Amino acid sequence: MKTLLIVYHSRTGGTAQMAEAAVRGAATEKGTNVRLIAAAQATAGDVLAADGYIFATPENLAAMAGVMKDFFDRTYYAVLDRINGRPYAAMICAG
């Protein structure tokens, strides 16, 4: 079974709705386990345990949300060169 990790941050609910829609869509794929985790709680262990990723963030002043950036900063070195080649996508919620 493959695991898809969806890491998201949402302050107003828009990005959460997108992430939850991705969960529903991915859950229709047989052999796929989907994990939805808020960026503030996601760890390098979560990243290493997954086979693919979706990162969902609101757009703030033409950049990703700071909480999402913090997730990448906290996990970067622990996963460096250990997840190369795994598929990923980004979802941006812009109002």
Buried (B, 14 or more C-beta within 10 A) or exposed (E): EEBBBBBBBBEEEBBBBBBBEBBEEBEEEEEBBBBBBBBEEBEBEBBBEBBBBBBBBBEBEEEBBEBBBEBBEBBEEEBEEEBEEBEEEEBEBEE
